[in-house]
């Protein structure tokens, strides 16, 4: 699944939200009222972060981040905190 569509009540106003995963990347497009905002999964913290586009209010960001974590659980950061940092590999 690469696409989620839902309607949230924001201050009593129904707001349509579409979330699309960009293929082969850890980026997501959040389309709210025909404005596109990009979010990414951070390499260091493995959390959803703002990337580019118009910033949404905190309530919508929390809801979008929760939807991304719930419906795209296999999208993880490449480097985990406290684990391998690619310095252990030899270049062959």
Secondary structure, 3 states (H helix, E strand, C coil): CCEEEEEEEECCEEEEEEEEECCCCCEEEEEECCEEEEEEECCCCCCEEEEEECCCCHHHHHHHHHHHHHHCCCCCCCCCCCCCCCCCCCCC
